[in-house]
Amino acid sequence: MKMNDKSYVLPKKGLFSGTHPILAVGSALLVIAFVLFTVLDPTVANEVYSSANNFISSNLDWYYIGLMSFFLFFAVWISFSKYGDIRLGKDSDRPEFSNYAWFSMLFSAGIGIGILFWSIAEPIYYFQGNPFITDAQVGTVAAAQVAMRVAIFHWGLHGWALFAVIGLALAYFSYRKGLPLSIRSSLHPIFGDRIYGPIGHAADLLAVFGTVFGIATSLGLGAQQMNAGLSYLFGFEISTANQITLIAILSVIATGSVLTGLNKGIKILSEWNMHLTIVILLLFIVFGPTVYVLGAFVTNLGDYITNVVGLGFWVDPDPERQWQSWWTIFYWGWWIAWAPFCGIFIARISKGRTIREFVFGVLIAPTLLAAFWISIFGNTAMFVELFGAGGITEAVNADTTMALFTTIESMNAGNIVTIIISSLCTVMLVTYFVTSADSATLVICTIVSFGDEHPPAKFRVFWGAAIGAVAAVLLYAGGLKALQTASIVAALPFSFIVIMATYGLMKSLREEFQDKPSKKLKPATEHT
């Protein structure tokens, strides 16, 4: 089939009805090959992944650091620029979802499950040592403040700026220019109608690859912590087998959710996630060190704003120290691996918003909630360590997944309240898991269906199972280390796509603003 064959449309019958055969087969083969390679020899597979991770961490740390800072500055600039009033859609379009529903969906799909896992464990790790404190400061109030600053940095503006940039490009080309809601569309200003050929296929396959491994990392972390919660509440054994069982069960639930569509399952679950988040944060504030954590939030926010630029450009000058590769590079890789998934999903729910409204919403609201969440959870643990009975550090070092539940118990709120908070956190892990999985499934199906916002159900079932399988395989191959490695490695190839998408967005915006006649964009159904 030639690229310019205008009679070509997606198949309407057969195995590949409603999808592009090259994308469907290619993406499935990529995932199946990875699963088989990992399962057949986990030791060799883990060595390969670790070698790739070590190469990237040792040689490309500067690239990841510089890239993420660039996206932050670009996002801020474009929101204040002359392009800020351009609407993502027709000039008459208005947002489909309320601000609350919109924010709930982008936060739930974005980082909800990950931040629940790390909001206590991560600051406690930094409390014990990091490059920004001296040995004499370890375990002090000063160390606690630096720990909170770095934790918020990893969950703050830089990551959400990346999501804002790729989501903006996708929403702009889809809803304003009439191209498919797919990664390839952001490359049209560079490659023209060649995006409907091998170049576009490669971009979309990289997006699927990054999405699968980015979401699998989060689901693996969520399964580990759910296992810890069930162990704390009911005495279930903490084991890889139980975690894989949880992934299987919840993947089935997530697949059922995605089959109901965006406006039902995903939207409703996302709003419930936000309700639960508000309830749990209030419980921590009421039954924890109330005055201390509220004061800490104000301090942390100011401290982060003051230091965010310096942190964003810092590259560790010590080649022997691995802290930055263990933490910052892992996080930037994770965010980049998530970019195709979150970018398409955020674009899908943002039609009708202006560029300025979109960027401000994606940047500011999630960052504030992340800073508040980490402050409430993390500083509660810090209070126990600094002024209470302690024990959180030992729990984190023994088992990262138990950090949350050990902190809840250390609040001394009474048995009933402790059980209620622990149970709610475990339930929230389930709902965030399902929301992340069904959102990712919908996005992958949208990509392989050439931007169809309502992809065939059979592909939703396949990819729902595939995502769960990859998460289970990563746990089987090496647990947390394998999950971290997968994110960093999957992020590298897709980072080049994001750079080209940013250039393509600027090129198209300049043409539109100057009102120059440009080549008419052909609909996807006119190409292979």
Secondary structure, DSSP 4 states (H G I P E B T S, - for coil): --TT-TT-----SSTTTTS-HHHHHHHHHHHHHHHHHHHH-HHHHHHHHHHHHHHHHHHSHHHHHHHHHHHHHHHHHHHHSTTTT-BSS-TT---SS-HHHHHHHHHHHHTHHHHHHHHHHHHHHHHT--TTS-GGGTTSHHHHHHHHHHHHHHTSHHHHHHHHHHHHHHHIIIIIT---SSGGGGGHHHHGGGGGSHHHHHHHHHHHHHHHHHHHHHHHHHHHHHHHHHHHHH-----HHHHHHHHHHHHHHHHHHHHT-IIIIIHHHHHHHHHHHHHHHHHHHHHS-HHHHHHHHHHHHHHHHHHHHHHHH---S-TT--HHHHTHHHHHHHHHHHHHHHHHHHHHT-TT-BHHHHHHHHHHHHHHHHHHHHHHHHHHHHHHHHHS---HHHHHHH-GGGHHHHHHHHT---HHHHHHHHHHHHHHHHHHHHHHHHHHHHHHHHHHTTT-SS--HHHHHHHHHHHHHHHHHHHHHHHHHHHHHHHHHHHHHHHHHHHHHHHHHHHHHHHHHTT---PPPPPGGG--
